[in-house]
């Protein structure tokens, strides 16, 4: 018998059934229409982190969302190239506005820095979403929420939802220091403050190995934070008997790549733009995104490495060579979509719905 859990949906205040053996159906951000939002408020909530509230210019309600959901914002990298960046929604679910927290990553490619400099009060931005690849499921088994740094953002809404439904959980929040700990005051005063466990590297940090105990073997674990942090937490969870299917993660930065270099075996192929009939060659060493940009067809990208799904594009004909980490195996087998930022073609031509 498959153990089932309930997916918390605050928008309808209903609980929907789902099992661990069922693939979660998600909508890729690239398939959603873009629309304008405006910065309604902005405040610094930690060192290098700003919280911005977004609303429609006409004051209408934004699309509803569930805990764990995120949106994409159009921004620019350091070279001025348009890119998308994804941010978890962390405000009250069901609100007519959205709240997101943005960490200025100066070691990144510039998208978050551009938003820090340009997402000022009253500024207009282009958004897509929301989408949810990290949905909250819950039942009578305890839930363990574990955040590293800015990874706290999707877990705030989860903690609020679990508390509202009277479900068992605890929240572990690890940060470098108190000054870089976003939402510290808010969390410390929350209704679930007694379930909050804080750890700061510059003080007396809580070892990751001490997060779990043998009593957690039946728990459901949600982790969000840097790749290495999540790997360490997952390893600790495994050591206490928590099976992999009970451990959920969300990562907005690419994991260290172990994919072998396949450039020497690649071949050029053609892409047909369905809307115009134009044929575009994708040479060895260039991505589909780059080749299409060369003829004026721009696909908005975020990670550019196939893990986020922002650029997911419909394939009308041809056989993709899937190289992403976003789609499920059964989705690869359908061959009706691919990630043009990294995937290529096994057939001589791909017909794309662009």
Phi, psi and omega in degrees: 000131181281127177287132182247155179229167181255132176272119183283124179237100184289338184291320179259355183056030179243159178245121183257143181282140172205151180247161180293337184273004181256133178290135177284127179277122181235157177254122179293141181299329183291342180272357182261150181289144175275150177209163184276139171231162181233144179283114182269329178204160182207133176211150176278126183247354175187174180300113178079008183235127175244144174256123178240143176254131184244143177215169177283146178300331181268009179069011176287167181283140174280161179304144180288166183207166180239160182306134183098352183286159178218166176236168173243140175241139175282132182215195180224146175276184184297337180273356183092003180285134178295132177219166175249146175230140184257140182221134178290143175279132186230004179274190179293125176296142181090354179287153178285350179240169178246149172233134176223152176248133184240121174267126178284104182266094182289344178269000180270207184261002170111349184298315181288327178294319178300317179294321177301322184276335188243341179277066182267167181306125180089352181292149177261137178229161177254127185236159169224151176122193003277163172228156181225104176258005188223052189289147179276125173240145183206157176207213179280341176292142180297151176248134177246116179258128184227121183241141171242114178061229183294351176296355177293337192301310180288339185279341177297312181294326177295315180299317179297319180293315180296318178296318181297328181265004177067031182263149185286133178195168168214155184237119175257128183233114180252131179219163180294316182203166183299324183292339179259008183269101182291142175066022184301313181294317180298315182292321181294336179256007183286163179298336181259021184303330179289348179259001183271132176238118183255146177216131181236127182302325185276357177249237175248090187294147175280122178300139179301327181296342182266000180296321187253164172219176180298336180291348182270005186303331180259008183283159173254127189246132175240127182234137173216130181162193179301153185304311182298322177298313181294323177297318180294319179294316180299319179297320178295319179298316178301320184294341177257018172086012178277119183289155184304325183290350177262003183248118181247140181228154170225132183226126178255011174228145186295141174288155176306129186279135174240013180286128180294153179289117182253013183302322184293340181254001181285156175229152175291153176210173182251149172238131176255127178275110187301322186292332183239344184081001182291139176258133183233129178277137174250100183284168174298135179091355176240147176272166176299320179302316181293318180296318180292323178298330179294341178247017174087012178254108185257125174254123182291128182238161177237283184284331182063019180225007172083023179248347187256337178083003183299326184264009184310126187233140180288133176257120182270333179200151181104173185243109178288155169255093187289126179230019182268169175245012187263313186282153176282157179306319180292332176287324175299320183295332180288333178054032179254006176200156175203172180256104184290353178286337183218332183281157182234211182228143172265338176265170182289338183211144171243132175260118186250143180276069176229000000 
